[in-house]
Amino acid sequence: MEIKQKFGKNLKRLRLEKGMSQESLALTADLDRTYIPSIEKGLRNVSITVVEKLALALNANISEFFKD
């Protein structure tokens, strides 16, 4: 599995565990709401800044995004 797909899969898992919609995550992370679905599908190369925003919004450790 590519790193982008692994990241997206883990992002979706963490988001659902927190009971958040894609839209609420986007608002909390100060990202465009259309950005989250493309990340979760593994279509986007996200910057380290976006990784940090997502981790803070989900109250998660950055390493959680890269677990197998």
DSSP file (Angstrom, degrees, kcal/mol; ACC not computed):
  #  RESIDUE AA STRUCTURE BP1 BP2  ACC     N-H-->O    O-->H-N    N-H-->O    O-->H-N    TCO  KAPPA ALPHA  PHI   PSI    X-CA   Y-CA   Z-CA
    1    1 A M              0   0    0      0, 0.0     2,-0.0     0, 0.0     5,-0.0   0.000 360.0 360.0 360.0 133.8    0.0    0.0    0.0
    2    2 A E     >  -     0   0    0      1,-0.1     4,-2.5     4,-0.0     5,-0.2  -0.303 360.0-115.1 -66.9 154.0    1.3    3.5   -0.9
    3    3 A I  H  > S+     0   0    0      1,-0.2     4,-2.7     2,-0.2     5,-0.2   0.858 115.8  54.9 -59.6 -37.5    2.0    5.9    1.9
    4    4 A K  H  > S+     0   0    0      2,-0.2     4,-2.2     1,-0.2    -1,-0.2   0.892 110.8  45.2 -65.0 -38.8   -0.7    8.3    0.6
    5    5 A Q  H  > S+     0   0    0     37,-0.2     4,-2.6     2,-0.2    -2,-0.2   0.890 112.9  50.1 -72.0 -39.1   -3.3    5.4    0.8
    6    6 A K  H  X S+     0   0    0     -4,-2.5     4,-2.3     2,-0.2     5,-0.2   0.927 112.0  48.4 -62.2 -45.1   -2.1    4.3    4.2
    7    7 A F  H  X S+     0   0    0     -4,-2.7     4,-2.6     1,-0.2    -2,-0.2   0.935 113.0  47.6 -60.3 -47.5   -2.3    7.9    5.5
    8    8 A G  H  X S+     0   0    0     -4,-2.2     4,-2.4     2,-0.2    -2,-0.2   0.891 110.7  50.9 -62.6 -41.8   -5.8    8.3    4.1
    9    9 A K  H  X S+     0   0    0     -4,-2.6     4,-2.2     1,-0.2    -1,-0.2   0.920 113.7  44.7 -62.0 -44.5   -7.0    5.0    5.5
   10   10 A N  H  X S+     0   0    0     -4,-2.3     4,-2.7    55,-0.3     5,-0.2   0.863 110.2  54.9 -70.3 -35.8   -5.7    5.9    9.0
   11   11 A L  H  X S+     0   0    0     -4,-2.6     4,-2.6    54,-0.2    -2,-0.2   0.945 110.3  46.4 -59.6 -47.6   -7.1    9.4    8.8
   12   12 A K  H  X S+     0   0    0     -4,-2.4     4,-2.6     2,-0.2     5,-0.2   0.912 112.2  50.8 -62.1 -43.3  -10.6    8.0    8.0
   13   13 A R  H  X S+     0   0    0     -4,-2.2     4,-2.3     1,-0.2    -2,-0.2   0.937 113.1  44.9 -59.7 -48.1  -10.3    5.5   10.9
   14   14 A L  H  X S+     0   0    0     -4,-2.7     4,-1.6     2,-0.2    -2,-0.2   0.902 112.8  51.5 -63.9 -41.7   -9.2    8.2   13.4
   15   15 A R  H  <>S+     0   0    0     -4,-2.6     5,-2.4    -5,-0.2     4,-0.3   0.928 112.2  45.5 -61.4 -46.2  -12.0   10.5   12.2
   16   16 A L  H ><5S+     0   0    0     -4,-2.6     3,-1.1     1,-0.2    -1,-0.2   0.875 108.2  56.8 -67.6 -37.1  -14.7    7.9   12.5
   17   17 A E  H 3<5S+     0   0    0     -4,-2.3    -1,-0.2     1,-0.3    -2,-0.2   0.844 108.9  47.6 -60.6 -32.9  -13.4    6.8   16.0
   18   18 A K  T 3<5S-     0   0    0     -4,-1.6    -1,-0.3    -3,-0.2    -2,-0.2   0.493 114.5-121.0 -85.4  -4.5  -13.9   10.4   17.0
   19   19 A G  T < 5 +     0   0    0     -3,-1.1     2,-0.3    -4,-0.3    -3,-0.2   0.817  62.2 146.8  70.0  31.3  -17.4   10.5   15.5
   20   20 A M      < -     0   0    0     -5,-2.4    -1,-0.2    -6,-0.1     2,-0.1  -0.767  43.8-135.2-103.1 145.2  -16.5   13.4   13.2
   21   21 A S     >  -     0   0    0     -2,-0.3     4,-2.2     1,-0.1     5,-0.2  -0.460  31.6-108.2 -82.5 166.5  -17.8   14.0    9.7
   22   22 A Q  H  > S+     0   0    0      1,-0.2     4,-2.3     2,-0.2     5,-0.1   0.898 121.1  51.5 -61.3 -39.6  -15.5   15.0    6.9
   23   23 A E  H  > S+     0   0    0      2,-0.2     4,-2.4     1,-0.2    -1,-0.2   0.913 109.0  47.9 -66.1 -43.5  -17.0   18.5    7.1
   24   24 A S  H  > S+     0   0    0      2,-0.2     4,-2.5     1,-0.2    -1,-0.2   0.880 111.8  50.9 -67.7 -35.4  -16.5   18.9   10.8
   25   25 A L  H  X S+     0   0    0     -4,-2.2     4,-2.6     2,-0.2    -2,-0.2   0.935 110.0  50.0 -64.0 -44.9  -12.9   17.7   10.6
   26   26 A A  H  X>S+     0   0    0     -4,-2.3     5,-3.0     1,-0.2     4,-0.6   0.915 112.4  47.0 -59.3 -44.3  -12.2   20.2    7.8
   27   27 A L  H ><5S+     0   0    0     -4,-2.4     3,-0.7     3,-0.2    -1,-0.2   0.925 113.9  47.1 -64.3 -44.7  -13.7   23.0    9.9
   28   28 A T  H 3<5S+     0   0    0     -4,-2.5    -2,-0.2     1,-0.2    -1,-0.2   0.870 116.7  43.8 -64.7 -37.7  -11.8   22.0   13.0
   29   29 A A  H 3<5S-     0   0    0     -4,-2.6    -1,-0.2    -5,-0.2    -2,-0.2   0.454 111.2-120.5 -87.1  -1.4   -8.5   21.7   11.1
   30   30 A D  T <<5 +     0   0    0     -3,-0.7     2,-0.3    -4,-0.6    -3,-0.2   0.933  69.1 131.2  59.1  48.8   -9.1   24.9    9.1
   31   31 A L      < -     0   0    0     -5,-3.0    -1,-0.2    -6,-0.1     2,-0.1  -0.874  68.2 -88.2-124.9 159.1   -9.1   23.1    5.8
   32   32 A D    >>  -     0   0    0     -2,-0.3     3,-1.8     1,-0.1     4,-0.7  -0.456  35.5-128.2 -66.1 138.6  -11.4   23.2    2.8
   33   33 A R  T 34 S+     0   0    0      1,-0.3     3,-0.3     2,-0.2    -1,-0.1   0.755 107.4  58.1 -63.2 -24.4  -14.2   20.6    3.2
   34   34 A T  T 3> S+     0   0    0      1,-0.2     4,-0.8     2,-0.1    -1,-0.3   0.595  94.9  67.9 -80.5  -9.6  -13.5   19.1   -0.2
   35   35 A Y  H <> S+     0   0    0     -3,-1.8     4,-1.7     2,-0.2    -1,-0.2   0.859  88.6  62.5 -77.4 -37.2   -9.9   18.4    0.8
   36   36 A I  H  X S+     0   0    0     -4,-0.7     4,-2.7    -3,-0.3     5,-0.2   0.913 100.3  50.6 -61.8 -47.8  -10.6   15.7    3.4
   37   37 A P  H  > S+     0   0    0      0, 0.0     4,-1.6     0, 0.0    -1,-0.2   0.901 110.8  49.6 -59.1 -39.1  -12.3   13.1    1.0
   38   38 A S  H  <>S+     0   0    0     -4,-0.8     5,-2.6     2,-0.2     6,-0.7   0.836 111.3  49.5 -71.1 -30.2   -9.4   13.3   -1.5
   39   39 A I  H ><5S+     0   0    0     -4,-1.7     3,-1.8     4,-0.2    -1,-0.2   0.941 110.0  50.9 -67.9 -46.9   -6.9   12.8    1.4
   40   40 A E  H 3<5S+     0   0    0     -4,-2.7    -2,-0.2     1,-0.3    -1,-0.2   0.797 107.8  53.3 -62.5 -28.6   -8.8    9.8    2.6
   41   41 A K  T 3<5S-     0   0    0     -4,-1.6    -1,-0.3    -5,-0.2    -2,-0.2   0.500 116.3-115.3 -82.7  -4.1   -8.9    8.3   -0.9
   42   42 A G  T < 5S+     0   0    0     -3,-1.8   -37,-0.2   -38,-0.2    -3,-0.2   0.757  82.1 121.4  77.7  24.4   -5.1    8.6   -1.1
   43   43 A L      < +     0   0    0     -5,-2.6     2,-0.4    -6,-0.2    -4,-0.2   0.581  57.0  70.3 -94.8 -11.8   -5.2   11.1   -3.9
   44   44 A R        -     0   0    0     -6,-0.7     2,-0.8    -5,-0.2   -36,-0.1  -0.845  66.4-142.3-114.9 143.3   -3.4   13.9   -2.2
   45   45 A N        -     0   0    0     -2,-0.4     2,-0.3     0, 0.0    -6,-0.0  -0.912  33.8-153.9 -91.5 111.5    0.2   14.6   -1.1
   46   46 A V        -     0   0    0     -2,-0.8     2,-0.1    -7,-0.1    -2,-0.0  -0.664   7.5-125.4 -93.7 145.8   -0.3   16.4    2.2
   47   47 A S     >  -     0   0    0     -2,-0.3     4,-2.2     1,-0.1     5,-0.1  -0.373  26.6-109.5 -79.3 164.2    2.2   18.8    3.6
   48   48 A I  H  > S+     0   0    0      1,-0.2     4,-2.1     2,-0.2     5,-0.1   0.809 120.7  59.0 -63.6 -29.3    3.6   18.4    7.1
   49   49 A T  H  > S+     0   0    0      2,-0.2     4,-2.2     1,-0.2    -1,-0.2   0.912 106.5  45.9 -65.0 -43.1    1.6   21.5    8.0
   50   50 A V  H  > S+     0   0    0      2,-0.2     4,-2.6     1,-0.2     5,-0.2   0.891 109.8  54.7 -67.4 -39.7   -1.6   19.8    7.0
   51   51 A V  H  X S+     0   0    0     -4,-2.2     4,-2.4     1,-0.2    -2,-0.2   0.925 109.7  47.6 -57.9 -44.7   -0.6   16.6    8.9
   52   52 A E  H  X S+     0   0    0     -4,-2.1     4,-2.6     2,-0.2     5,-0.2   0.920 110.5  51.1 -63.9 -44.1   -0.1   18.7   12.0
   53   53 A K  H  X S+     0   0    0     -4,-2.2     4,-2.3     1,-0.2    -2,-0.2   0.909 112.4  46.8 -59.6 -43.1   -3.5   20.4   11.6
   54   54 A L  H  X S+     0   0    0     -4,-2.6     4,-2.0     2,-0.2    -1,-0.2   0.911 111.4  50.6 -66.5 -42.5   -5.2   17.1   11.2
   55   55 A A  H  X>S+     0   0    0     -4,-2.4     5,-2.6    -5,-0.2     4,-0.7   0.920 112.9  46.2 -61.8 -43.9   -3.5   15.6   14.2
   56   56 A L  H ><5S+     0   0    0     -4,-2.6     3,-0.6     1,-0.2    -1,-0.2   0.912 111.7  51.2 -65.0 -41.9   -4.4   18.6   16.4
   57   57 A A  H 3<5S+     0   0    0     -4,-2.3    -1,-0.2     1,-0.2    -2,-0.2   0.834 118.2  38.3 -64.7 -32.4   -8.0   18.5   15.1
   58   58 A L  H 3<5S-     0   0    0     -4,-2.0    -1,-0.2    -5,-0.2    -2,-0.2   0.444 105.6-126.7 -96.1  -1.7   -8.3   14.8   16.0
   59   59 A N  T <<5 +     0   0    0     -4,-0.7     2,-0.3    -3,-0.6    -3,-0.2   0.936  65.4 137.8  52.3  49.3   -6.2   15.1   19.2
   60   60 A A      < -     0   0    0     -5,-2.6     2,-0.3    -6,-0.1    -1,-0.2  -0.855  61.5-106.4-124.6 155.9   -4.0   12.3   17.8
   61   61 A N    >   -     0   0    0     -2,-0.3     3,-1.9     1,-0.1     4,-0.4  -0.622  30.9-124.6 -77.4 139.9   -0.3   11.6   17.6
   62   62 A I  G >  S+     0   0    0     -2,-0.3     3,-1.6     1,-0.3     4,-0.3   0.829 108.7  66.0 -55.7 -33.6    1.1   12.1   14.1
   63   63 A S  G >  S+     0   0    0      1,-0.3     3,-1.6     2,-0.2    -1,-0.3   0.754  85.6  72.7 -62.7 -22.9    2.5    8.5   14.2
   64   64 A E  G X  S+     0   0    0     -3,-1.9     3,-0.8     1,-0.3    -1,-0.3   0.784  88.8  61.3 -61.5 -26.9   -1.1    7.2   14.2
   65   65 A F  G <  S+     0   0    0     -3,-1.6   -55,-0.3    -4,-0.4    -1,-0.3   0.644 105.7  46.5 -74.2 -14.3   -1.5    8.3   10.6
   66   66 A F  G <  S+     0   0    0     -3,-1.6    -1,-0.2    -4,-0.3    -2,-0.2   0.269  80.5 124.4-115.4  10.9    1.3    5.9    9.5
   67   67 A K    <         0   0    0     -3,-0.8   -57,-0.1    -4,-0.2    -3,-0.0  -0.393 360.0 360.0 -72.3 148.9    0.4    2.7   11.3
   68   68 A D              0   0    0     -2,-0.1    -1,-0.1   -58,-0.0    -2,-0.0   0.447 360.0 360.0 -79.7 360.0    0.0   -0.5    9.3
